[in-house]
Amino acid sequence: MRILLTGTSGQLGRSLAKALSDFGELITPQRAELDLSDLASIAPYIQQCKPDLIIHPAAYTAVDQAERESELAYSINAEAPDILAQEAKRLGIGLIHFSTDYVFDGSKGTANGERIPYSEEDICAPLNVYGASKLAGEQAVVNSGCAHLIFRTSWVYSDFGKNFLLTILRLAKEKTELNIVNDQWGTPSSTLFLSNAVKQILLQLQQAETPATWWQAHQGIYHLTPSGFTNWCEFSQHIVTHAAQLGLLNAPLPTIQGIPSSAYPTPAQRPQNSCLDKTKLSQNFGIDIQNWDLALQSCLQNMASLKLADANV
Ligand SMILES: NC(=O)c1ccc[n+]([C@@H]2O[C@H](COP(=O)([O-])OP(=O)(O)OC[C@H]3O[C@@H](n4cnc5c(N)ncnc54)[C@H](OP(=O)(O)O)[C@@H]3O)[C@@H](O)[C@H]2O)c1
């Protein structure tokens, strides 16, 4: 199988490239070969590389910057997926696309003290340009009529790239006190967890007797994150505690205080509750959904063993 995999210089793309390395031939264009903001170049590129499947984690992901670069965000997050989807339809191949919890406004409350998660059927009402541009991308993929899987994920991190985990590890070394927002709820998603889930789903596709029937039965939007919910403050406390236990951080550790979002204003408004219900994913693919804290520990354990390996070189 020839797989066109975009965004391999990013967090998720890089993990997917590793997870799918023995899955077939991966075509992994960098921005210089396929610039998604150069819309006219996308269809000719796909026609020339003739993939059997497109996996598309590349996106404009700078949530705050998108407020002042809305045209560029829409071009990359909505118009480029539209072209990818139309080409997938024309070639009769599948498209795996990624979207975000920020398509929701986060106004769902709590029941019995627990956050009420959003299902795939809930109404989308993004609060910021990034979320709106990603929602437009989802709609374009669905409307194209191509065989598709759209995975909405949230709070993505890995041992690489620009993310909350690495920011907290850096700040924990620099500061004695961290003030972190504690009124936004969601689920941190390690790229290791995400790429393993995608791999399991692709194995199911590979084993299907008739791929076209498989796509018909499975295509649609799915929520894909580990299980459980937390807030940014609690997430950072878990990062610091586990990192210290694994020798990635040394004492003295910073104290971590919760603050409201109102004390940390950002250009883009974020949803307060972006917890996602994964029932549809479990029912349709039967894959194991790891708890977010265990996924965090796996990521940190990998980082610790790489550090140990580096030290032993
Ligand atoms: N990060 C999160 O917290 C989060 C949360 C929910 C959903 N998601 C979704 O999950 C997916 C993966 O996110 P991520 O965190 O892995 O993203 P990321 O680390 O920011 O990587 C984005 C990738 O997209 C590429 N890209 C951006 N603009 C491009 C352009 N004009 N032409 C070609 N490539 C371009 C980047 O290439 P360069 O290296 O050249 O810039 C990079 O490889 C995205 O669909 C995102 O919307 C992310």
The ligand as an SDF file (V2000), in Angstrom:
LIG
                    3D

 48 52  0  0  0  0  0  0  0  0999 V2000
   -1.6910   20.0850   18.9040 N   0  0  0  0  0  0  0  0  0  0  0  0
   -2.8520   19.8850   19.5320 C   0  0  0  0  0  0  0  0  0  0  0  0
   -2.9720   20.1050   20.7550 O   0  0  0  0  0  0  0  0  0  0  0  0
   -4.0480   19.3790   18.7800 C   0  0  0  0  0  0  0  0  0  0  0  0
   -5.2690   19.2810   19.4470 C   0  0  0  0  0  0  0  0  0  0  0  0
   -6.3820   18.7900   18.7470 C   0  0  0  0  0  0  0  0  0  0  0  0
   -6.2420   18.3940   17.4340 C   0  0  0  0  0  0  0  0  0  0  0  0
   -5.0560   18.5240   16.7990 N   0  0  0  0  0  0  0  0  0  0  0  0
   -4.9850   18.1450   15.3990 C   0  0  0  0  0  0  0  0  0  0  0  0
   -4.1010   17.0220   15.3110 O   0  0  0  0  0  0  0  0  0  0  0  0
   -3.3560   17.0860   14.0700 C   0  0  0  0  0  0  0  0  0  0  0  0
   -1.8680   16.9880   14.3620 C   0  0  0  0  0  0  0  0  0  0  0  0
   -1.4690   18.0960   15.1770 O   0  0  0  0  0  0  0  0  0  0  0  0
    0.0480   18.2490   15.6590 P   0  0  0  0  0  0  0  0  0  0  0  0
   -0.0060   18.7970   17.0480 O   0  0  0  0  0  0  0  0  0  0  0  0
    0.8270   17.0140   15.3650 O   0  0  0  0  0  0  0  0  0  0  0  0
    0.5420   19.4300   14.6960 O   0  0  0  0  0  0  0  0  0  0  0  0
    1.9830   20.1160   14.6370 P   0  0  0  0  0  0  0  0  0  0  0  0
    2.9560   19.4090   15.5340 O   0  0  0  0  0  0  0  0  0  0  0  0
    1.7750   21.5720   14.8080 O   0  0  0  0  0  0  0  0  0  0  0  0
    2.4350   19.8150   13.1440 O   0  0  0  0  0  0  0  0  0  0  0  0
    1.7680   20.4200   12.0740 C   0  0  0  0  0  0  0  0  0  0  0  0
    2.3390   19.8490   10.8000 C   0  0  0  0  0  0  0  0  0  0  0  0
    1.6400   20.4790    9.7150 O   0  0  0  0  0  0  0  0  0  0  0  0
    2.6010   20.9580    8.8120 C   0  0  0  0  0  0  0  0  0  0  0  0
    2.1390   22.1390    8.0870 N   0  0  0  0  0  0  0  0  0  0  0  0
    1.6100   23.2700    8.5860 C   0  0  0  0  0  0  0  0  0  0  0  0
    1.3910   24.1490    7.5950 N   0  0  0  0  0  0  0  0  0  0  0  0
    1.7820   23.5400    6.4460 C   0  0  0  0  0  0  0  0  0  0  0  0
    1.8060   23.9280    5.0790 C   0  0  0  0  0  0  0  0  0  0  0  0
    1.4130   25.1380    4.6760 N   0  0  0  0  0  0  0  0  0  0  0  0
    2.2610   23.0420    4.1650 N   0  0  0  0  0  0  0  0  0  0  0  0
    2.7050   21.8130    4.5420 C   0  0  0  0  0  0  0  0  0  0  0  0
    2.7240   21.3980    5.8200 N   0  0  0  0  0  0  0  0  0  0  0  0
    2.2620   22.2560    6.7530 C   0  0  0  0  0  0  0  0  0  0  0  0
    3.8030   21.3300    9.6680 C   0  0  0  0  0  0  0  0  0  0  0  0
    4.9380   21.4560    8.8490 O   0  0  0  0  0  0  0  0  0  0  0  0
    6.1380   22.4920    9.1930 P   0  0  0  0  0  0  0  0  0  0  0  0
    7.0290   21.7400   10.1490 O   0  0  0  0  0  0  0  0  0  0  0  0
    6.7500   22.7620    7.8860 O   0  0  0  0  0  0  0  0  0  0  0  0
    5.5050   23.6950    9.8320 O   0  0  0  0  0  0  0  0  0  0  0  0
    3.8360   20.1390   10.6130 C   0  0  0  0  0  0  0  0  0  0  0  0
    4.4560   19.0480   10.0060 O   0  0  0  0  0  0  0  0  0  0  0  0
   -3.8040   18.3750   13.3960 C   0  0  0  0  0  0  0  0  0  0  0  0
   -4.8410   18.0960   12.4820 O   0  0  0  0  0  0  0  0  0  0  0  0
   -4.3680   19.2240   14.5160 C   0  0  0  0  0  0  0  0  0  0  0  0
   -5.3410   20.1540   14.0680 O   0  0  0  0  0  0  0  0  0  0  0  0
   -3.9480   18.9860   17.4500 C   0  0  0  0  0  0  0  0  0  0  0  0
  1  2  1  0
  2  3  2  0
  2  4  1  0
  4  5  1  0
  4 48  2  0
  5  6  2  0
  6  7  1  0
  7  8  2  0
  8  9  1  0
  8 48  1  0
  9 10  1  0
  9 46  1  0
 10 11  1  0
 11 12  1  0
 11 44  1  0
 12 13  1  0
 13 14  1  0
 14 15  2  0
 14 16  1  0
 14 17  1  0
 17 18  1  0
 18 19  2  0
 18 20  1  0
 18 21  1  0
 21 22  1  0
 22 23  1  0
 23 24  1  0
 23 42  1  0
 24 25  1  0
 25 26  1  0
 25 36  1  0
 26 27  1  0
 26 35  1  0
 27 28  2  0
 28 29  1  0
 29 30  1  0
 29 35  2  0
 30 31  1  0
 30 32  2  0
 32 33  1  0
 33 34  2  0
 34 35  1  0
 36 37  1  0
 36 42  1  0
 37 38  1  0
 38 39  2  0
 38 40  1  0
 38 41  1  0
 42 43  1  0
 44 45  1  0
 44 46  1  0
 46 47  1  0
M  CHG  2   8   1  16  -1
M  END
$$$$
